[in-house]
Amino acid sequence: MRKWIFSTLFIILSFNSYSQNLLGERIRRVSSTKKSVYFDSGIFHNGGPKRSSTLKAMRHSYSSKRGYERIVFDFTSAEIPRVYGNISSGEKKLYVDLFNTALSENINSFGKSKFVDEVKFFPISKESLSIELTFSKVANVDIFYLSSPGRLVIDIK
């Protein structure tokens, strides 16, 4: 019995040490217009209704004049799907979950980027897609969306 208690306690403490503490994070609602309010940590969402879509393309560009890199996720629907994400400055990562979203087979390679080292797609199921962006350094992001067609825009500096 004593062994079982110590084993259970060890497992619980192990999980707690590897999980993210999101309780202290600020929660932001993604807007349909660019706000130029950059942040380096926290949770974001669009609060939208569930709508089915497919991520058909991902593109990026860098403007030294404006001082930021823009990443755009293009969807097949007129509006973006439900979005939930977290930026972690400590890990230099941005996590994005897209609900009721499939991944197109024709997603092109990302190429060279000023701020992004790697992009990983995780099609969890037919209705859920997770994306992980790894930054080359601590980055600040401004996130917004556009309609007709649906696009999620992430400006990084």
Contacts in CASP RR format, 6 or more apart in sequence:
PFRMAT RR
TARGET T0000
AUTHOR 0000-0000-0000
METHOD contacts of the structure
MODEL  1
MRKWIFSTLFIILSFNSYSQNLLGERIRRVSSTKKSVYFDSGIFHNGGPK
RSSTLKAMRHSYSSKRGYERIVFDFTSAEIPRVYGNISSGEKKLYVDLFN
TALSENINSFGKSKFVDEVKFFPISKESLSIELTFSKVANVDIFYLSSPG
RLVIDIK
20 86 0 8 1.000
20 88 0 8 1.000
22 42 0 8 1.000
22 43 0 8 1.000
22 86 0 8 1.000
25 41 0 8 1.000
25 42 0 8 1.000
25 43 0 8 1.000
25 86 0 8 1.000
26 39 0 8 1.000
26 41 0 8 1.000
26 42 0 8 1.000
26 43 0 8 1.000
27 42 0 8 1.000
27 43 0 8 1.000
27 44 0 8 1.000
27 45 0 8 1.000
28 39 0 8 1.000
28 42 0 8 1.000
28 43 0 8 1.000
28 44 0 8 1.000
28 45 0 8 1.000
28 143 0 8 1.000
29 44 0 8 1.000
29 45 0 8 1.000
29 46 0 8 1.000
29 47 0 8 1.000
30 44 0 8 1.000
30 45 0 8 1.000
30 46 0 8 1.000
30 47 0 8 1.000
30 83 0 8 1.000
30 143 0 8 1.000
30 144 0 8 1.000
30 145 0 8 1.000
30 152 0 8 1.000
31 144 0 8 1.000
31 145 0 8 1.000
32 144 0 8 1.000
32 145 0 8 1.000
32 146 0 8 1.000
32 147 0 8 1.000
33 144 0 8 1.000
34 142 0 8 1.000
34 144 0 8 1.000
34 153 0 8 1.000
34 155 0 8 1.000
35 142 0 8 1.000
35 144 0 8 1.000
36 142 0 8 1.000
37 142 0 8 1.000
38 140 0 8 1.000
38 141 0 8 1.000
38 142 0 8 1.000
38 155 0 8 1.000
38 157 0 8 1.000
39 87 0 8 1.000
39 140 0 8 1.000
39 141 0 8 1.000
39 142 0 8 1.000
40 87 0 8 1.000
40 89 0 8 1.000
40 138 0 8 1.000
40 139 0 8 1.000
40 140 0 8 1.000
40 141 0 8 1.000
41 87 0 8 1.000
41 88 0 8 1.000
41 89 0 8 1.000
41 90 0 8 1.000
42 86 0 8 1.000
42 87 0 8 1.000
42 88 0 8 1.000
43 84 0 8 1.000
43 85 0 8 1.000
43 86 0 8 1.000
44 83 0 8 1.000
44 84 0 8 1.000
44 85 0 8 1.000
44 86 0 8 1.000
44 87 0 8 1.000
44 143 0 8 1.000
45 82 0 8 1.000
45 83 0 8 1.000
45 84 0 8 1.000
45 85 0 8 1.000
46 80 0 8 1.000
46 82 0 8 1.000
46 83 0 8 1.000
46 145 0 8 1.000
47 82 0 8 1.000
47 83 0 8 1.000
48 82 0 8 1.000
49 82 0 8 1.000
50 81 0 8 1.000
50 82 0 8 1.000
50 99 0 8 1.000
50 100 0 8 1.000
51 77 0 8 1.000
51 79 0 8 1.000
51 81 0 8 1.000
51 82 0 8 1.000
51 100 0 8 1.000
52 77 0 8 1.000
52 81 0 8 1.000
52 100 0 8 1.000
52 101 0 8 1.000
52 127 0 8 1.000
53 75 0 8 1.000
53 76 0 8 1.000
53 77 0 8 1.000
53 80 0 8 1.000
53 81 0 8 1.000
53 98 0 8 1.000
53 100 0 8 1.000
53 101 0 8 1.000
53 102 0 8 1.000
53 150 0 8 1.000
54 75 0 8 1.000
54 76 0 8 1.000
54 77 0 8 1.000
54 101 0 8 1.000
54 102 0 8 1.000
54 103 0 8 1.000
54 104 0 8 1.000
55 73 0 8 1.000
55 74 0 8 1.000
55 75 0 8 1.000
55 98 0 8 1.000
55 101 0 8 1.000
55 102 0 8 1.000
55 103 0 8 1.000
55 104 0 8 1.000
55 107 0 8 1.000
55 129 0 8 1.000
56 74 0 8 1.000
56 75 0 8 1.000
56 76 0 8 1.000
56 104 0 8 1.000
56 106 0 8 1.000
56 107 0 8 1.000
57 73 0 8 1.000
57 74 0 8 1.000
57 104 0 8 1.000
57 106 0 8 1.000
57 107 0 8 1.000
57 108 0 8 1.000
58 71 0 8 1.000
58 72 0 8 1.000
58 73 0 8 1.000
58 74 0 8 1.000
58 107 0 8 1.000
58 108 0 8 1.000
58 110 0 8 1.000
58 119 0 8 1.000
59 71 0 8 1.000
59 72 0 8 1.000
59 74 0 8 1.000
60 69 0 8 1.000
60 70 0 8 1.000
60 71 0 8 1.000
60 72 0 8 1.000
60 110 0 8 1.000
60 113 0 8 1.000
60 116 0 8 1.000
61 69 0 8 1.000
61 70 0 8 1.000
62 68 0 8 1.000
62 69 0 8 1.000
62 70 0 8 1.000
62 113 0 8 1.000
62 114 0 8 1.000
63 69 0 8 1.000
63 70 0 8 1.000
67 157 0 8 1.000
68 142 0 8 1.000
68 155 0 8 1.000
68 156 0 8 1.000
68 157 0 8 1.000
69 113 0 8 1.000
69 114 0 8 1.000
69 115 0 8 1.000
69 116 0 8 1.000
69 155 0 8 1.000
69 156 0 8 1.000
69 157 0 8 1.000
70 153 0 8 1.000
70 154 0 8 1.000
70 155 0 8 1.000
70 156 0 8 1.000
71 116 0 8 1.000
71 133 0 8 1.000
71 153 0 8 1.000
71 154 0 8 1.000
71 155 0 8 1.000
71 156 0 8 1.000
72 151 0 8 1.000
72 152 0 8 1.000
72 153 0 8 1.000
72 154 0 8 1.000
73 80 0 8 1.000
73 96 0 8 1.000
73 131 0 8 1.000
73 151 0 8 1.000
73 152 0 8 1.000
73 153 0 8 1.000
73 154 0 8 1.000
74 149 0 8 1.000
74 150 0 8 1.000
74 151 0 8 1.000
75 81 0 8 1.000
75 101 0 8 1.000
75 149 0 8 1.000
75 150 0 8 1.000
75 151 0 8 1.000
75 152 0 8 1.000
76 104 0 8 1.000
76 149 0 8 1.000
77 149 0 8 1.000
77 150 0 8 1.000
78 147 0 8 1.000
78 148 0 8 1.000
78 149 0 8 1.000
78 150 0 8 1.000
79 147 0 8 1.000
79 150 0 8 1.000
80 145 0 8 1.000
80 147 0 8 1.000
80 150 0 8 1.000
80 151 0 8 1.000
80 152 0 8 1.000
81 98 0 8 1.000
81 99 0 8 1.000
81 100 0 8 1.000
81 101 0 8 1.000
82 98 0 8 1.000
82 99 0 8 1.000
82 100 0 8 1.000
83 96 0 8 1.000
83 97 0 8 1.000
83 98 0 8 1.000
83 99 0 8 1.000
83 145 0 8 1.000
83 152 0 8 1.000
84 96 0 8 1.000
84 97 0 8 1.000
84 99 0 8 1.000
85 94 0 8 1.000
85 95 0 8 1.000
85 96 0 8 1.000
85 97 0 8 1.000
86 94 0 8 1.000
86 95 0 8 1.000
87 93 0 8 1.000
87 94 0 8 1.000
87 95 0 8 1.000
87 139 0 8 1.000
87 141 0 8 1.000
88 94 0 8 1.000
88 95 0 8 1.000
89 138 0 8 1.000
89 139 0 8 1.000
90 138 0 8 1.000
92 134 0 8 1.000
92 135 0 8 1.000
92 136 0 8 1.000
92 137 0 8 1.000
92 138 0 8 1.000
92 139 0 8 1.000
93 132 0 8 1.000
93 133 0 8 1.000
93 134 0 8 1.000
93 135 0 8 1.000
94 132 0 8 1.000
94 133 0 8 1.000
94 135 0 8 1.000
94 139 0 8 1.000
94 141 0 8 1.000
94 154 0 8 1.000
95 130 0 8 1.000
95 131 0 8 1.000
95 132 0 8 1.000
96 130 0 8 1.000
96 131 0 8 1.000
96 132 0 8 1.000
96 133 0 8 1.000
96 152 0 8 1.000
97 128 0 8 1.000
97 129 0 8 1.000
97 130 0 8 1.000
97 131 0 8 1.000
98 128 0 8 1.000
98 129 0 8 1.000
98 130 0 8 1.000
98 131 0 8 1.000
99 127 0 8 1.000
99 128 0 8 1.000
100 127 0 8 1.000
100 128 0 8 1.000
101 127 0 8 1.000
101 128 0 8 1.000
101 129 0 8 1.000
102 123 0 8 1.000
102 126 0 8 1.000
102 127 0 8 1.000
102 129 0 8 1.000
103 121 0 8 1.000
103 123 0 8 1.000
103 129 0 8 1.000
107 121 0 8 1.000
110 116 0 8 1.000
110 119 0 8 1.000
113 136 0 8 1.000
114 136 0 8 1.000
114 156 0 8 1.000
115 135 0 8 1.000
115 136 0 8 1.000
115 137 0 8 1.000
115 139 0 8 1.000
115 156 0 8 1.000
115 157 0 8 1.000
116 133 0 8 1.000
116 134 0 8 1.000
116 135 0 8 1.000
116 136 0 8 1.000
116 156 0 8 1.000
117 134 0 8 1.000
117 135 0 8 1.000
117 136 0 8 1.000
118 132 0 8 1.000
118 133 0 8 1.000
118 134 0 8 1.000
119 131 0 8 1.000
119 132 0 8 1.000
119 133 0 8 1.000
119 134 0 8 1.000
120 131 0 8 1.000
120 132 0 8 1.000
120 134 0 8 1.000
121 129 0 8 1.000
121 130 0 8 1.000
121 131 0 8 1.000
122 129 0 8 1.000
122 130 0 8 1.000
122 131 0 8 1.000
122 132 0 8 1.000
123 129 0 8 1.000
124 130 0 8 1.000
133 154 0 8 1.000
135 156 0 8 1.000
139 156 0 8 1.000
139 157 0 8 1.000
140 156 0 8 1.000
140 157 0 8 1.000
141 154 0 8 1.000
141 155 0 8 1.000
141 156 0 8 1.000
142 154 0 8 1.000
142 155 0 8 1.000
143 152 0 8 1.000
143 153 0 8 1.000
143 154 0 8 1.000
143 155 0 8 1.000
144 153 0 8 1.000
145 151 0 8 1.000
145 152 0 8 1.000
145 153 0 8 1.000
146 153 0 8 1.000
END
